[in-house]
């Protein structure tokens, strides 16, 4: 006779996902639920704080830059609620200084977007300490440049000419850079 284990939603580890990108949250929430997490979603630090206070999560995925308060303030807040919370900081604009700050405030790991669910789950197992070489977890300089270009392009409503002027770059050079996807 085969007895299946009855695992309820309450038995799953809790995970708080905080990002202002609605589509990204929907996709990542589904992927993390398939990997055995009970996922709550917030689209700002201000919405995430009361959720975390009501039910401190065992795991958290926090975007760095959102409307309102920075994700760094949420990392610090989550760590103050429960120092054992495993927090992964995500960002599209990776920099060594913010990675170091995130780790100091209590993040377990720091990942540059795009990060998939498997990379995030692996990052939860990462042990951050003072000997951690953060530089090895950051993207290549070409990827940082590409991310910066994407941000400026978005700020200029995808206008190539306006973006090229803002970056002090020839329009054709910008187009070549945009046609070359970032390295993984």
C-alpha positions as a printed Julia matrix, in Angstrom:
184×3 Matrix{Float64}:
  0.0    0.0     0.0
  1.42   3.36   -1.05
  0.93   6.24    1.41
  1.54   9.68   -0.03
  2.81  12.38    2.28
  0.29  15.12    2.84
  2.24  18.35    2.64
  0.18  21.49    3.14
  1.02  25.0     2.05
  1.85  25.85    5.69
  4.56  23.15    5.72
  6.46  24.8     2.86
  9.25  27.29    3.61
  8.0   30.88    3.37
  9.55  33.19    0.79
  8.96  36.91    0.32
  9.51  38.14   -3.25
  9.84  41.92   -3.55
 10.22  43.49   -6.99
  8.33  46.24   -8.83
  8.39  44.32  -12.13
  4.95  42.67  -12.18
  5.72  40.22  -14.99
  9.03  39.15  -13.45
  7.27  38.55  -10.12
  4.54  36.45  -11.69
  7.02  34.22  -13.54
  9.45  33.93  -10.62
  6.66  33.27   -8.11
  5.42  30.33  -10.19
  8.94  28.94  -10.65
  9.73  29.2    -6.93
  6.42  27.58   -5.95
  7.3   24.66   -8.23
 10.55  24.37   -6.26
  8.68  24.0    -2.97
  8.32  27.51   -1.54
  5.25  29.29   -0.19
  5.67  32.64   -1.99
  4.26  36.02   -0.96
  4.76  38.94   -3.35
  5.12  42.67   -2.72
  5.92  45.3    -5.31
  7.54  47.82   -2.97
  9.42  48.01    0.3
  6.48  49.83    1.84
  4.13  46.91    1.04
  6.72  44.26    2.01
  7.42  45.55    5.53
  3.97  44.81    7.03
  3.88  41.41    5.28
  7.27  40.52    6.76
  6.33  41.81   10.19
  3.13  39.76   10.2
  4.92  36.6     9.05
  8.75  36.85    8.98
  9.89  34.87    5.91
 12.5   32.13    5.98
 13.7   33.3     2.56
 13.51  36.58    0.66
 14.32  37.8    -2.83
 14.63  41.58   -2.9
 15.18  43.9    -5.86
 17.6   46.75   -5.21
 15.92  49.58   -7.13
 12.17  50.03   -6.87
  9.75  52.93   -6.61
  9.98  54.31   -3.09
 12.54  52.98   -0.62
 15.61  51.02   -1.72
 15.73  47.26   -1.41
 18.79  47.72    0.83
 16.54  49.18    3.55
 14.33  46.08    3.31
 17.34  43.75    3.58
 18.33  45.52    6.79
 14.73  45.37    8.09
 14.3   41.66    7.29
 17.62  40.87    8.94
 16.54  42.77   12.07
 13.28  40.77   12.21
 15.1   37.44   11.9
 18.87  37.19   11.39
 18.37  33.66   10.0
 16.33  34.84    7.0
 18.16  33.87    3.81
 18.04  37.0     1.62
 19.09  37.26   -2.02
 19.48  40.78   -3.4
 18.7   41.13   -7.12
 19.6   44.04   -9.32
 19.87  45.03  -12.94
 22.57  47.56  -12.02
 25.24  45.56  -10.23
 28.07  47.39   -8.51
 30.64  46.18   -6.04
 29.7   48.9    -3.54
 26.02  47.87   -3.4
 26.97  44.19   -3.23
 29.18  44.87   -0.23
 26.48  47.01    1.39
 23.82  44.31    0.83
 26.03  41.65    2.46
 26.84  43.96    5.39
 23.12  44.61    5.94
 22.32  40.89    6.06
 21.91  39.58    2.51
 23.02  36.01    1.96
 23.96  36.62   -1.65
 23.8   39.21   -4.42
 22.77  38.36   -8.01
 22.64  40.47  -11.14
 19.48  40.24  -13.25
 18.51  38.31  -15.17
 18.65  35.56  -12.58
 16.51  32.45  -12.84
 14.85  30.44  -10.06
 17.61  27.82   -9.97
 20.29  30.5    -9.5
 18.24  32.09   -6.72
 17.67  28.79   -4.91
 21.42  28.04   -5.2
 22.16  31.52   -3.81
 20.08  30.77   -0.7
 22.61  28.04    0.14
 25.5   30.48   -0.19
 27.2   31.39    3.08
 28.22  35.05    3.16
 31.14  35.91    5.38
 33.95  38.43    5.52
 36.11  36.2     3.3
 33.53  36.07    0.49
 34.97  37.3    -2.78
 32.1   39.44   -4.01
 33.88  40.35   -7.22
 33.54  36.78   -8.5
 29.75  36.98   -8.22
 29.41  40.2   -10.18
 28.9   40.38  -13.92
 31.58  41.23  -16.42
 32.19  44.92  -17.15
 30.56  44.44  -20.58
 27.37  43.31  -18.86
 27.43  46.33  -16.55
 27.8   48.6   -19.55
 24.94  46.84  -21.33
 22.72  47.17  -18.23
 23.55  50.88  -17.97
 22.75  51.4   -21.64
 19.43  49.57  -21.17
 18.54  51.8   -18.22
 19.37  55.01  -20.12
 17.48  53.71  -23.16
 14.43  53.04  -20.98
 14.71  56.53  -19.44
 14.58  57.96  -22.97
 11.52  55.91  -24.0
 13.6   53.61  -26.24
 14.69  56.55  -28.43
 18.1   55.55  -29.85
 19.14  59.08  -30.84
 18.25  60.6   -27.46
 19.98  57.74  -25.66
 23.12  58.15  -27.79
 23.21  61.87  -26.95
 22.72  61.16  -23.23
 25.57  58.61  -23.3
 27.76  60.9   -25.43
 28.05  58.07  -27.93
 27.61  57.86  -31.7
 24.2   56.45  -32.63
 25.7   53.62  -34.73
 28.03  52.62  -31.89
 25.05  52.47  -29.57
 23.12  50.33  -32.06
 26.06  47.89  -32.33
 26.22  47.63  -28.54
 22.47  47.04  -28.32
 22.64  44.26  -30.92
 25.28  42.43  -28.87
 23.49  40.68  -25.97
 25.17  40.51  -22.56
 27.41  37.58  -21.72
 26.23  34.95  -19.2
